[in-house]
Amino acid sequence: MTGSPDVAIQDVGWALAVAEPSASGTVRRVGLSPLGRPEYVDIERVAEARKDGTSVVWRLR
């Protein structure tokens, strides 16, 4: 978890670079539950990536 989408994208990219082929990752913007529960809720997807052979392929939102 980080406050910067750019840092999160970089971290996911590094993780996928050393992952097995067909691994995937998603960067999401989250916030605290508006119901006062101690949990995060999805706000939006920022980016998705998958490992395609030796390359990481990104789809930015």
N, CA, C and O atoms as a Maestro MAE file, in Angstrom:
{
 s_m_m2io_version
 :::
 2.0.0
}

f_m_ct {
 s_m_title
 :::
 protein
 m_atom[244] {
  # First column is atom index #
  i_m_mmod_type
  r_m_x_coord
  r_m_y_coord
  r_m_z_coord
  i_m_residue_number
  s_m_chain_name
  s_m_pdb_residue_name
  s_m_pdb_atom_name
  i_m_atomic_number
  :::
  1 25 0.842 -1.160 0.000 1 A "MET " " N  " 7
  2 3 0.000 0.000 0.000 1 A "MET " " CA " 6
  3 2 0.895 1.233 0.000 1 A "MET " " C  " 6
  4 15 1.914 1.287 0.689 1 A "MET " " O  " 8
  5 25 0.489 2.209 -0.784 2 A "THR " " N  " 7
  6 3 1.218 3.461 -0.876 2 A "THR " " CA " 6
  7 2 0.230 4.571 -1.218 2 A "THR " " C  " 6
  8 15 -0.871 4.303 -1.698 2 A "THR " " O  " 8
  9 25 0.616 5.780 -0.976 3 A "GLY " " N  " 7
  10 3 -0.221 6.928 -1.319 3 A "GLY " " CA " 6
  11 2 -0.034 7.397 -2.740 3 A "GLY " " C  " 6
  12 15 -0.700 8.338 -3.171 3 A "GLY " " O  " 8
  13 25 0.862 6.761 -3.484 4 A "SER " " N  " 7
  14 3 1.183 7.195 -4.845 4 A "SER " " CA " 6
  15 2 0.876 6.105 -5.859 4 A "SER " " C  " 6
  16 15 1.457 5.022 -5.793 4 A "SER " " O  " 8
  17 25 -0.031 6.374 -6.800 5 A "PRO " " N  " 7
  18 3 -0.293 5.389 -7.846 5 A "PRO " " CA " 6
  19 2 0.958 5.063 -8.658 5 A "PRO " " C  " 6
  20 15 1.135 3.919 -9.077 5 A "PRO " " O  " 8
  21 25 1.819 6.034 -8.886 6 A "ASP " " N  " 7
  22 3 3.043 5.791 -9.646 6 A "ASP " " CA " 6
  23 2 3.958 4.799 -8.937 6 A "ASP " " C  " 6
  24 15 4.543 3.925 -9.576 6 A "ASP " " O  " 8
  25 25 4.082 4.932 -7.624 7 A "VAL " " N  " 7
  26 3 4.909 3.998 -6.846 7 A "VAL " " CA " 6
  27 2 4.283 2.613 -6.869 7 A "VAL " " C  " 6
  28 15 4.996 1.617 -6.988 7 A "VAL " " O  " 8
  29 25 2.965 2.535 -6.758 8 A "ALA " " N  " 7
  30 3 2.281 1.237 -6.785 8 A "ALA " " CA " 6
  31 2 2.480 0.553 -8.138 8 A "ALA " " C  " 6
  32 15 2.722 -0.653 -8.189 8 A "ALA " " O  " 8
  33 25 2.382 1.307 -9.225 9 A "ILE " " N  " 7
  34 3 2.591 0.745 -10.559 9 A "ILE " " CA " 6
  35 2 4.023 0.232 -10.689 9 A "ILE " " C  " 6
  36 15 4.250 -0.850 -11.232 9 A "ILE " " O  " 8
  37 25 4.976 0.996 -10.198 10 A "GLN " " N  " 7
  38 3 6.379 0.576 -10.239 10 A "GLN " " CA " 6
  39 2 6.583 -0.716 -9.434 10 A "GLN " " C  " 6
  40 15 7.254 -1.638 -9.897 10 A "GLN " " O  " 8
  41 25 6.009 -0.778 -8.244 11 A "ASP " " N  " 7
  42 3 6.154 -1.969 -7.396 11 A "ASP " " CA " 6
  43 2 5.538 -3.208 -8.043 11 A "ASP " " C  " 6
  44 15 6.137 -4.284 -8.013 11 A "ASP " " O  " 8
  45 25 4.355 -3.068 -8.625 12 A "VAL " " N  " 7
  46 3 3.714 -4.201 -9.292 12 A "VAL " " CA " 6
  47 2 4.547 -4.630 -10.501 12 A "VAL " " C  " 6
  48 15 4.705 -5.824 -10.756 12 A "VAL " " O  " 8
  49 25 5.074 -3.671 -11.233 13 A "GLY " " N  " 7
  50 3 5.925 -3.994 -12.377 13 A "GLY " " CA " 6
  51 2 7.152 -4.784 -11.974 13 A "GLY " " C  " 6
  52 15 7.509 -5.759 -12.636 13 A "GLY " " O  " 8
  53 25 7.803 -4.375 -10.892 14 A "TRP " " N  " 7
  54 3 8.977 -5.113 -10.397 14 A "TRP " " CA " 6
  55 2 8.605 -6.526 -9.975 14 A "TRP " " C  " 6
  56 15 9.327 -7.478 -10.272 14 A "TRP " " O  " 8
  57 25 7.484 -6.661 -9.286 15 A "ALA " " N  " 7
  58 3 7.047 -7.988 -8.829 15 A "ALA " " CA " 6
  59 2 6.735 -8.894 -10.017 15 A "ALA " " C  " 6
  60 15 7.100 -10.069 -10.011 15 A "ALA " " O  " 8
  61 25 6.066 -8.359 -11.028 16 A "LEU " " N  " 7
  62 3 5.731 -9.173 -12.191 16 A "LEU " " CA " 6
  63 2 6.960 -9.513 -13.035 16 A "LEU " " C  " 6
  64 15 6.994 -10.552 -13.693 16 A "LEU " " O  " 8
  65 25 7.951 -8.652 -13.017 17 A "ALA " " N  " 7
  66 3 9.166 -8.905 -13.797 17 A "ALA " " CA " 6
  67 2 9.850 -10.201 -13.371 17 A "ALA " " C  " 6
  68 15 10.486 -10.862 -14.192 17 A "ALA " " O  " 8
  69 25 9.730 -10.567 -12.110 18 A "VAL " " N  " 7
  70 3 10.376 -11.790 -11.602 18 A "VAL " " CA " 6
  71 2 9.370 -12.920 -11.359 18 A "VAL " " C  " 6
  72 15 9.736 -13.991 -10.874 18 A "VAL " " O  " 8
  73 25 8.100 -12.673 -11.699 19 A "ALA " " N  " 7
  74 3 7.048 -13.673 -11.476 19 A "ALA " " CA " 6
  75 2 7.008 -14.689 -12.616 19 A "ALA " " C  " 6
  76 15 7.639 -14.510 -13.657 19 A "ALA " " O  " 8
  77 25 6.259 -15.743 -12.390 20 A "GLU " " N  " 7
  78 3 6.036 -16.767 -13.408 20 A "GLU " " CA " 6
  79 2 5.205 -16.188 -14.559 20 A "GLU " " C  " 6
  80 15 4.413 -15.270 -14.349 20 A "GLU " " O  " 8
  81 25 5.383 -16.722 -15.776 21 A "PRO " " N  " 7
  82 3 4.535 -16.298 -16.894 21 A "PRO " " CA " 6
  83 2 3.061 -16.483 -16.546 21 A "PRO " " C  " 6
  84 15 2.696 -17.427 -15.847 21 A "PRO " " O  " 8
  85 25 2.243 -15.602 -17.023 22 A "SER " " N  " 7
  86 3 0.789 -15.538 -16.817 22 A "SER " " CA " 6
  87 2 0.390 -14.962 -15.460 22 A "SER " " C  " 6
  88 15 -0.800 -14.920 -15.149 22 A "SER " " O  " 8
  89 25 1.353 -14.512 -14.636 23 A "ALA " " N  " 7
  90 3 1.005 -13.827 -13.392 23 A "ALA " " CA " 6
  91 2 0.368 -12.482 -13.745 23 A "ALA " " C  " 6
  92 15 0.583 -11.956 -14.836 23 A "ALA " " O  " 8
  93 25 -0.413 -11.931 -12.820 24 A "SER " " N  " 7
  94 3 -1.060 -10.644 -13.079 24 A "SER " " CA " 6
  95 2 -1.130 -9.826 -11.797 24 A "SER " " C  " 6
  96 15 -0.961 -10.346 -10.694 24 A "SER " " O  " 8
  97 25 -1.380 -8.547 -11.970 25 A "GLY " " N  " 7
  98 3 -1.501 -7.654 -10.828 25 A "GLY " " CA " 6
  99 2 -2.401 -6.480 -11.164 25 A "GLY " " C  " 6
  100 15 -2.551 -6.112 -12.329 25 A "GLY " " O  " 8
  101 25 -2.993 -5.899 -10.143 26 A "THR " " N  " 7
  102 3 -3.890 -4.761 -10.313 26 A "THR " " CA " 6
  103 2 -3.530 -3.687 -9.306 26 A "THR " " C  " 6
  104 15 -3.249 -3.982 -8.144 26 A "THR " " O  " 8
  105 25 -3.538 -2.436 -9.757 27 A "VAL " " N  " 7
  106 3 -3.345 -1.290 -8.864 27 A "VAL " " CA " 6
  107 2 -4.706 -0.629 -8.728 27 A "VAL " " C  " 6
  108 15 -5.336 -0.257 -9.718 27 A "VAL " " O  " 8
  109 25 -5.146 -0.492 -7.487 28 A "ARG " " N  " 7
  110 3 -6.466 0.095 -7.219 28 A "ARG " " CA " 6
  111 2 -6.339 1.288 -6.287 28 A "ARG " " C  " 6
  112 15 -5.471 1.331 -5.416 28 A "ARG " " O  " 8
  113 25 -7.217 2.245 -6.489 29 A "ARG " " N  " 7
  114 3 -7.342 3.353 -5.537 29 A "ARG " " CA " 6
  115 2 -8.397 2.910 -4.519 29 A "ARG " " C  " 6
  116 15 -9.492 2.491 -4.895 29 A "ARG " " O  " 8
  117 25 -8.065 3.004 -3.251 30 A "VAL " " N  " 7
  118 3 -8.982 2.583 -2.188 30 A "VAL " " CA " 6
  119 2 -9.159 3.713 -1.186 30 A "VAL " " C  " 6
  120 15 -8.398 4.681 -1.180 30 A "VAL " " O  " 8
  121 25 -10.154 3.580 -0.356 31 A "GLY " " N  " 7
  122 3 -10.399 4.518 0.728 31 A "GLY " " CA " 6
  123 2 -10.947 3.771 1.920 31 A "GLY " " C  " 6
  124 15 -11.315 2.601 1.816 31 A "GLY " " O  " 8
  125 25 -11.001 4.439 3.041 32 A "LEU " " N  " 7
  126 3 -11.581 3.818 4.233 32 A "LEU " " CA " 6
  127 2 -13.088 3.703 4.077 32 A "LEU " " C  " 6
  128 15 -13.720 4.553 3.449 32 A "LEU " " O  " 8
  129 25 -13.654 2.663 4.643 33 A "SER " " N  " 7
  130 3 -15.083 2.423 4.565 33 A "SER " " CA " 6
  131 2 -15.859 3.623 5.109 33 A "SER " " C  " 6
  132 15 -15.552 4.117 6.194 33 A "SER " " O  " 8
  133 25 -16.861 4.093 4.365 34 A "PRO " " N  " 7
  134 3 -17.677 5.212 4.860 34 A "PRO " " CA " 6
  135 2 -18.605 4.798 5.993 34 A "PRO " " C  " 6
  136 15 -19.242 5.651 6.612 34 A "PRO " " O  " 8
  137 25 -18.691 3.499 6.272 35 A "LEU " " N  " 7
  138 3 -19.566 3.004 7.329 35 A "LEU " " CA " 6
  139 2 -18.865 2.942 8.678 35 A "LEU " " C  " 6
  140 15 -19.433 2.471 9.664 35 A "LEU " " O  " 8
  141 25 -17.620 3.425 8.713 36 A "GLY " " N  " 7
  142 3 -16.881 3.431 9.964 36 A "GLY " " CA " 6
  143 2 -16.213 2.111 10.289 36 A "GLY " " C  " 6
  144 15 -15.632 1.955 11.363 36 A "GLY " " O  " 8
  145 25 -16.290 1.160 9.373 37 A "ARG " " N  " 7
  146 3 -15.643 -0.132 9.592 37 A "ARG " " CA " 6
  147 2 -14.145 0.003 9.341 37 A "ARG " " C  " 6
  148 15 -13.733 0.811 8.508 37 A "ARG " " O  " 8
  149 25 -13.326 -0.773 10.044 38 A "PRO " " N  " 7
  150 3 -11.871 -0.707 9.826 38 A "PRO " " CA " 6
  151 2 -11.449 -1.517 8.598 38 A "PRO " " C  " 6
  152 15 -10.744 -2.520 8.714 38 A "PRO " " O  " 8
  153 25 -11.889 -1.068 7.428 39 A "GLU " " N  " 7
  154 3 -11.564 -1.783 6.187 39 A "GLU " " CA " 6
  155 2 -11.474 -0.784 5.035 39 A "GLU " " C  " 6
  156 15 -11.994 0.330 5.099 39 A "GLU " " O  " 8
  157 25 -10.794 -1.229 3.984 40 A "TYR " " N  " 7
  158 3 -10.682 -0.418 2.774 40 A "TYR " " CA " 6
  159 2 -11.741 -0.857 1.773 40 A "TYR " " C  " 6
  160 15 -12.110 -2.031 1.722 40 A "TYR " " O  " 8
  161 25 -12.223 0.080 0.987 41 A "VAL " " N  " 7
  162 3 -13.171 -0.218 -0.085 41 A "VAL " " CA " 6
  163 2 -12.576 0.260 -1.408 41 A "VAL " " C  " 6
  164 15 -11.888 1.279 -1.461 41 A "VAL " " O  " 8
  165 25 -12.849 -0.489 -2.466 42 A "ASP " " N  " 7
  166 3 -12.381 -0.111 -3.802 42 A "ASP " " CA " 6
  167 2 -13.056 1.172 -4.254 42 A "ASP " " C  " 6
  168 15 -14.265 1.340 -4.094 42 A "ASP " " O  " 8
  169 25 -12.271 2.071 -4.816 43 A "ILE " " N  " 7
  170 3 -12.823 3.271 -5.433 43 A "ILE " " CA " 6
  171 2 -12.731 3.136 -6.952 43 A "ILE " " C  " 6
  172 15 -13.711 3.367 -7.661 43 A "ILE " " O  " 8
  173 25 -11.535 2.757 -7.453 44 A "GLU " " N  " 7
  174 3 -11.378 2.561 -8.887 44 A "GLU " " CA " 6
  175 2 -10.116 1.770 -9.189 44 A "GLU " " C  " 6
  176 15 -9.189 1.730 -8.380 44 A "GLU " " O  " 8
  177 25 -10.087 1.144 -10.352 45 A "ARG " " N  " 7
  178 3 -8.872 0.505 -10.846 45 A "ARG " " CA " 6
  179 2 -8.029 1.569 -11.523 45 A "ARG " " C  " 6
  180 15 -8.530 2.359 -12.323 45 A "ARG " " O  " 8
  181 25 -6.753 1.582 -11.197 46 A "VAL " " N  " 7
  182 3 -5.832 2.532 -11.805 46 A "VAL " " CA " 6
  183 2 -5.123 1.877 -12.984 46 A "VAL " " C  " 6
  184 15 -4.960 2.495 -14.036 46 A "VAL " " O  " 8
  185 25 -4.699 0.622 -12.808 47 A "ALA " " N  " 7
  186 3 -3.958 -0.079 -13.855 47 A "ALA " " CA " 6
  187 2 -4.013 -1.578 -13.601 47 A "ALA " " C  " 6
  188 15 -4.180 -2.034 -12.470 47 A "ALA " " O  " 8
  189 25 -3.868 -2.332 -14.689 48 A "GLU " " N  " 7
  190 3 -3.773 -3.786 -14.605 48 A "GLU " " CA " 6
  191 2 -2.576 -4.213 -15.431 48 A "GLU " " C  " 6
  192 15 -2.242 -3.579 -16.432 48 A "GLU " " O  " 8
  193 25 -1.936 -5.281 -15.011 49 A "ALA " " N  " 7
  194 3 -0.786 -5.788 -15.764 49 A "ALA " " CA " 6
  195 2 -0.778 -7.303 -15.718 49 A "ALA " " C  " 6
  196 15 -1.330 -7.923 -14.809 49 A "ALA " " O  " 8
  197 25 -0.131 -7.888 -16.733 50 A "ARG " " N  " 7
  198 3 0.044 -9.336 -16.754 50 A "ARG " " CA " 6
  199 2 1.410 -9.644 -17.334 50 A "ARG " " C  " 6
  200 15 1.963 -8.868 -18.114 50 A "ARG " " O  " 8
  201 25 1.933 -10.770 -16.949 51 A "LYS " " N  " 7
  202 3 3.220 -11.228 -17.473 51 A "LYS " " CA " 6
  203 2 2.928 -12.038 -18.724 51 A "LYS " " C  " 6
  204 15 2.195 -13.026 -18.678 51 A "LYS " " O  " 8
  205 25 3.504 -11.617 -19.837 52 A "ASP " " N  " 7
  206 3 3.313 -12.273 -21.122 52 A "ASP " " CA " 6
  207 2 4.675 -12.763 -21.588 52 A "ASP " " C  " 6
  208 15 5.421 -12.025 -22.232 52 A "ASP " " O  " 8
  209 25 4.992 -13.997 -21.265 53 A "GLY " " N  " 7
  210 3 6.337 -14.511 -21.552 53 A "GLY " " CA " 6
  211 2 7.347 -13.820 -20.644 53 A "GLY " " C  " 6
  212 15 7.339 -14.019 -19.429 53 A "GLY " " O  " 8
  213 25 8.207 -13.016 -21.235 54 A "THR " " N  " 7
  214 3 9.222 -12.299 -20.435 54 A "THR " " CA " 6
  215 2 8.869 -10.830 -20.289 54 A "THR " " C  " 6
  216 15 9.606 -10.093 -19.634 54 A "THR " " O  " 8
  217 25 7.772 -10.379 -20.874 55 A "SER " " N  " 7
  218 3 7.377 -8.963 -20.826 55 A "SER " " CA " 6
  219 2 6.206 -8.743 -19.871 55 A "SER " " C  " 6
  220 15 5.395 -9.641 -19.646 55 A "SER " " O  " 8
  221 25 6.133 -7.541 -19.316 56 A "VAL " " N  " 7
  222 3 4.989 -7.121 -18.516 56 A "VAL " " CA " 6
  223 2 4.149 -6.196 -19.392 56 A "VAL " " C  " 6
  224 15 4.635 -5.174 -19.876 56 A "VAL " " O  " 8
  225 25 2.886 -6.565 -19.592 57 A "VAL " " N  " 7
  226 3 1.981 -5.807 -20.450 57 A "VAL " " CA " 6
  227 2 0.991 -5.068 -19.562 57 A "VAL " " C  " 6
  228 15 0.304 -5.679 -18.744 57 A "VAL " " O  " 8
  229 25 0.918 -3.738 -19.728 58 A "TRP " " N  " 7
  230 3 0.071 -2.879 -18.887 58 A "TRP " " CA " 6
  231 2 -1.169 -2.426 -19.633 58 A "TRP " " C  " 6
  232 15 -1.153 -2.233 -20.849 58 A "TRP " " O  " 8
  233 25 -2.244 -2.261 -18.876 59 A "ARG " " N  " 7
  234 3 -3.447 -1.596 -19.366 59 A "ARG " " CA " 6
  235 2 -3.796 -0.545 -18.317 59 A "ARG " " C  " 6
  236 15 -4.227 -0.874 -17.212 59 A "ARG " " O  " 8
  237 25 -3.606 0.711 -18.675 60 A "LEU " " N  " 7
  238 3 -3.882 1.820 -17.747 60 A "LEU " " CA " 6
  239 2 -5.322 2.266 -17.938 60 A "LEU " " C  " 6
  240 15 -5.865 2.210 -19.041 60 A "LEU " " O  " 8
  241 25 -5.920 2.702 -16.864 61 A "ARG " " N  " 7
  242 3 -7.324 3.171 -16.918 61 A "ARG " " CA " 6
  243 2 -7.377 4.663 -17.084 61 A "ARG " " C  " 6
  244 15 -8.463 5.238 -17.150 61 A "ARG " " O  " 8
  :::
 }
 m_bond[243] {
  # First column is bond index #
  i_m_from
  i_m_to
  i_m_order
  :::
  1 1 2 1
  2 2 3 1
  3 3 4 2
  4 3 5 1
  5 5 6 1
  6 6 7 1
  7 7 8 2
  8 7 9 1
  9 9 10 1
  10 10 11 1
  11 11 12 2
  12 11 13 1
  13 13 14 1
  14 14 15 1
  15 15 16 2
  16 15 17 1
  17 17 18 1
  18 18 19 1
  19 19 20 2
  20 19 21 1
  21 21 22 1
  22 22 23 1
  23 23 24 2
  24 23 25 1
  25 25 26 1
  26 26 27 1
  27 27 28 2
  28 27 29 1
  29 29 30 1
  30 30 31 1
  31 31 32 2
  32 31 33 1
  33 33 34 1
  34 34 35 1
  35 35 36 2
  36 35 37 1
  37 37 38 1
  38 38 39 1
  39 39 40 2
  40 39 41 1
  41 41 42 1
  42 42 43 1
  43 43 44 2
  44 43 45 1
  45 45 46 1
  46 46 47 1
  47 47 48 2
  48 47 49 1
  49 49 50 1
  50 50 51 1
  51 51 52 2
  52 51 53 1
  53 53 54 1
  54 54 55 1
  55 55 56 2
  56 55 57 1
  57 57 58 1
  58 58 59 1
  59 59 60 2
  60 59 61 1
  61 61 62 1
  62 62 63 1
  63 63 64 2
  64 63 65 1
  65 65 66 1
  66 66 67 1
  67 67 68 2
  68 67 69 1
  69 69 70 1
  70 70 71 1
  71 71 72 2
  72 71 73 1
  73 73 74 1
  74 74 75 1
  75 75 76 2
  76 75 77 1
  77 77 78 1
  78 78 79 1
  79 79 80 2
  80 79 81 1
  81 81 82 1
  82 82 83 1
  83 83 84 2
  84 83 85 1
  85 85 86 1
  86 86 87 1
  87 87 88 2
  88 87 89 1
  89 89 90 1
  90 90 91 1
  91 91 92 2
  92 91 93 1
  93 93 94 1
  94 94 95 1
  95 95 96 2
  96 95 97 1
  97 97 98 1
  98 98 99 1
  99 99 100 2
  100 99 101 1
  101 101 102 1
  102 102 103 1
  103 103 104 2
  104 103 105 1
  105 105 106 1
  106 106 107 1
  107 107 108 2
  108 107 109 1
  109 109 110 1
  110 110 111 1
  111 111 112 2
  112 111 113 1
  113 113 114 1
  114 114 115 1
  115 115 116 2
  116 115 117 1
  117 117 118 1
  118 118 119 1
  119 119 120 2
  120 119 121 1
  121 121 122 1
  122 122 123 1
  123 123 124 2
  124 123 125 1
  125 125 126 1
  126 126 127 1
  127 127 128 2
  128 127 129 1
  129 129 130 1
  130 130 131 1
  131 131 132 2
  132 131 133 1
  133 133 134 1
  134 134 135 1
  135 135 136 2
  136 135 137 1
  137 137 138 1
  138 138 139 1
  139 139 140 2
  140 139 141 1
  141 141 142 1
  142 142 143 1
  143 143 144 2
  144 143 145 1
  145 145 146 1
  146 146 147 1
  147 147 148 2
  148 147 149 1
  149 149 150 1
  150 150 151 1
  151 151 152 2
  152 151 153 1
  153 153 154 1
  154 154 155 1
  155 155 156 2
  156 155 157 1
  157 157 158 1
  158 158 159 1
  159 159 160 2
  160 159 161 1
  161 161 162 1
  162 162 163 1
  163 163 164 2
  164 163 165 1
  165 165 166 1
  166 166 167 1
  167 167 168 2
  168 167 169 1
  169 169 170 1
  170 170 171 1
  171 171 172 2
  172 171 173 1
  173 173 174 1
  174 174 175 1
  175 175 176 2
  176 175 177 1
  177 177 178 1
  178 178 179 1
  179 179 180 2
  180 179 181 1
  181 181 182 1
  182 182 183 1
  183 183 184 2
  184 183 185 1
  185 185 186 1
  186 186 187 1
  187 187 188 2
  188 187 189 1
  189 189 190 1
  190 190 191 1
  191 191 192 2
  192 191 193 1
  193 193 194 1
  194 194 195 1
  195 195 196 2
  196 195 197 1
  197 197 198 1
  198 198 199 1
  199 199 200 2
  200 199 201 1
  201 201 202 1
  202 202 203 1
  203 203 204 2
  204 203 205 1
  205 205 206 1
  206 206 207 1
  207 207 208 2
  208 207 209 1
  209 209 210 1
  210 210 211 1
  211 211 212 2
  212 211 213 1
  213 213 214 1
  214 214 215 1
  215 215 216 2
  216 215 217 1
  217 217 218 1
  218 218 219 1
  219 219 220 2
  220 219 221 1
  221 221 222 1
  222 222 223 1
  223 223 224 2
  224 223 225 1
  225 225 226 1
  226 226 227 1
  227 227 228 2
  228 227 229 1
  229 229 230 1
  230 230 231 1
  231 231 232 2
  232 231 233 1
  233 233 234 1
  234 234 235 1
  235 235 236 2
  236 235 237 1
  237 237 238 1
  238 238 239 1
  239 239 240 2
  240 239 241 1
  241 241 242 1
  242 242 243 1
  243 243 244 2
  :::
 }
}
